[in-house]
Amino acid sequence: MTNVVEEFLSNYPEETRRISLVLRKMARNTMPRAHEFLYYDAINYSIDDSPLRRICYISPMDKYVTLGFLFGAQLDDQHHLLQGSGKRARHVKIRTLEETKNSVLKDLVKAAWIHGADPVPKIKRKIRRRAVAHRHTKRAPRSRHRRL
């Protein structure tokens, strides 16, 4: 995988490559059993080799590198580094090599890896199961007449 990732990164400016390689080393050390693969122009880390079970990713751009978390909204972000407003995903934009030395990045990756196997809390799963079961119950047919 090393050659594929290095070939992928060769398309980016030198600073972006360096930042990506430092983040990659940190991610691999923090998540030693993670599967690493290229997907959607990013270096992804997953519990297994399925892109559906991704935990985080490193996405190089021309001026910065994004360190993203697929379930970042559930991470404890005490230092307010995570950006994004969606239901699940969050990310951090890293613009310099100096920013890669922030130990909070490693803490976020570690927390994402620990909670990655169960990204949806069990309480939400129970609610979802009840909703699905409810959909399969028979209802009285609706009237075809419109109320005025």
GUVEX-823879 format. One line per field, with one value per residue (C-alpha): residue in three letters; chain; residue number from 0; z, y, x. Coordinates in steps of 0.1 Angstrom, whole numbers, plus 5000, padded with zeros to 4 digits. Layout:
BEGIN
code <- [ALA; ...];
unit <- [A; ...];
pos <- [NUM; ...];
up <- [Z; ...];
north <- [Y; ...];
east <- [X; ...];
//
This chain:
BEGIN
code <- [MET; THR; ASN; VAL; VAL; GLU; GLU; PHE; LEU; SER; ASN; TYR; PRO; GLU; GLU; THR; ARG; ARG; ILE; SER; LEU; VAL; LEU; ARG; LYS; MET; ALA; ARG; ASN; THR; MET; PRO; ARG; ALA; HIS; GLU; PHE; LEU; TYR; TYR; ASP; ALA; ILE; ASN; TYR; SER; ILE; ASP; ASP; SER; PRO; LEU; ARG; ARG; ILE; CYS; TYR; ILE; SER; PRO; MET; ASP; LYS; TYR; VAL; THR; LEU; GLY; PHE; LEU; PHE; GLY; ALA; GLN; LEU; ASP; ASP; GLN; HIS; HIS; LEU; LEU; GLN; GLY; SER; GLY; LYS; ARG; ALA; ARG; HIS; VAL; LYS; ILE; ARG; THR; LEU; GLU; GLU; THR; LYS; ASN; SER; VAL; LEU; LYS; ASP; LEU; VAL; LYS; ALA; ALA; TRP; ILE; HIS; GLY; ALA; ASP; PRO; VAL; PRO; LYS; ILE; LYS; ARG; LYS; ILE; ARG; ARG; ARG; ALA; VAL; ALA; HIS; ARG; HIS; THR; LYS; ARG; ALA; PRO; ARG; SER; ARG; HIS; ARG; ARG; LEU];
unit <- [A; A; A; A; A; A; A; A; A; A; A; A; A; A; A; A; A; A; A; A; A; A; A; A; A; A; A; A; A; A; A; A; A; A; A; A; A; A; A; A; A; A; A; A; A; A; A; A; A; A; A; A; A; A; A; A; A; A; A; A; A; A; A; A; A; A; A; A; A; A; A; A; A; A; A; A; A; A; A; A; A; A; A; A; A; A; A; A; A; A; A; A; A; A; A; A; A; A; A; A; A; A; A; A; A; A; A; A; A; A; A; A; A; A; A; A; A; A; A; A; A; A; A; A; A; A; A; A; A; A; A; A; A; A; A; A; A; A; A; A; A; A; A; A; A; A; A; A];
pos <- [0; 1; 2; 3; 4; 5; 6; 7; 8; 9; 10; 11; 12; 13; 14; 15; 16; 17; 18; 19; 20; 21; 22; 23; 24; 25; 26; 27; 28; 29; 30; 31; 32; 33; 34; 35; 36; 37; 38; 39; 40; 41; 42; 43; 44; 45; 46; 47; 48; 49; 50; 51; 52; 53; 54; 55; 56; 57; 58; 59; 60; 61; 62; 63; 64; 65; 66; 67; 68; 69; 70; 71; 72; 73; 74; 75; 76; 77; 78; 79; 80; 81; 82; 83; 84; 85; 86; 87; 88; 89; 90; 91; 92; 93; 94; 95; 96; 97; 98; 99; 100; 101; 102; 103; 104; 105; 106; 107; 108; 109; 110; 111; 112; 113; 114; 115; 116; 117; 118; 119; 120; 121; 122; 123; 124; 125; 126; 127; 128; 129; 130; 131; 132; 133; 134; 135; 136; 137; 138; 139; 140; 141; 142; 143; 144; 145; 146; 147];
up <- [5000; 5006; 4969; 4960; 4987; 4978; 4941; 4951; 4972; 4944; 4927; 4955; 4966; 4988; 5019; 5015; 5010; 5041; 5062; 5048; 5056; 5092; 5097; 5080; 5104; 5134; 5122; 5116; 5150; 5168; 5149; 5143; 5132; 5109; 5072; 5051; 5015; 4990; 4985; 4971; 4967; 5003; 5025; 5045; 5077; 5085; 5109; 5080; 5043; 5037; 5028; 5046; 5080; 5076; 5108; 5095; 5064; 5053; 5023; 5007; 4990; 4974; 5004; 5033; 5044; 5059; 5087; 5087; 5110; 5097; 5131; 5144; 5157; 5185; 5195; 5226; 5211; 5242; 5222; 5195; 5166; 5147; 5119; 5102; 5109; 5095; 5116; 5116; 5100; 5113; 5101; 5109; 5083; 5088; 5069; 5083; 5095; 5129; 5133; 5129; 5162; 5181; 5204; 5203; 5167; 5180; 5208; 5183; 5161; 5192; 5203; 5168; 5166; 5201; 5192; 5156; 5159; 5173; 5157; 5164; 5201; 5211; 5223; 5188; 5173; 5196; 5185; 5149; 5153; 5168; 5140; 5114; 5132; 5134; 5096; 5090; 5111; 5092; 5092; 5084; 5048; 5042; 5029; 4993; 5001; 5008; 5039; 5033];
north <- [5000; 5023; 5028; 5034; 5061; 5077; 5077; 5093; 5120; 5128; 5148; 5174; 5202; 5193; 5208; 5190; 5157; 5162; 5170; 5140; 5117; 5129; 5124; 5090; 5079; 5092; 5074; 5041; 5042; 5052; 5026; 4997; 4972; 4996; 4988; 5016; 5022; 5049; 5059; 5091; 5108; 5102; 5079; 5061; 5040; 5014; 4986; 4961; 4964; 4978; 5015; 5014; 5010; 5039; 5056; 5085; 5098; 5121; 5141; 5163; 5195; 5221; 5245; 5222; 5186; 5175; 5150; 5138; 5117; 5099; 5099; 5131; 5146; 5120; 5128; 5148; 5179; 5198; 5219; 5228; 5218; 5199; 5217; 5208; 5210; 5177; 5150; 5128; 5139; 5164; 5174; 5195; 5215; 5213; 5240; 5236; 5209; 5227; 5220; 5183; 5183; 5191; 5161; 5167; 5153; 5120; 5120; 5125; 5097; 5074; 5082; 5077; 5043; 5032; 5042; 5033; 4998; 5010; 5044; 5045; 5043; 5013; 5035; 5049; 5014; 5003; 5033; 5026; 4989; 5000; 5024; 4997; 4973; 5000; 5005; 4968; 4969; 4971; 5004; 5012; 5022; 5060; 5076; 5087; 5117; 5150; 5170; 5206];
east <- [5000; 5029; 5037; 5000; 4997; 5030; 5020; 4987; 5004; 5029; 5001; 5001; 5025; 5054; 5040; 5007; 5026; 5046; 5015; 4997; 5027; 5029; 4992; 4994; 5022; 5002; 4970; 4988; 5005; 4972; 4951; 4975; 4948; 4930; 4927; 4942; 4930; 4924; 4888; 4873; 4907; 4916; 4936; 4909; 4911; 4884; 4877; 4878; 4884; 4849; 4845; 4812; 4830; 4854; 4865; 4886; 4904; 4932; 4923; 4950; 4941; 4964; 4966; 4957; 4950; 4917; 4917; 4881; 4860; 4829; 4813; 4830; 4798; 4799; 4835; 4843; 4859; 4869; 4894; 4868; 4890; 4863; 4845; 4812; 4776; 4762; 4745; 4776; 4809; 4834; 4869; 4900; 4919; 4956; 4976; 5011; 5035; 5035; 4997; 5004; 5022; 4990; 4984; 4947; 4946; 4960; 4934; 4906; 4919; 4922; 4887; 4873; 4890; 4877; 4841; 4844; 4831; 4798; 4793; 4755; 4746; 4726; 4697; 4693; 4694; 4665; 4644; 4652; 4642; 4609; 4602; 4609; 4586; 4559; 4561; 4552; 4520; 4488; 4469; 4433; 4429; 4428; 4397; 4398; 4376; 4394; 4384; 4376];
//
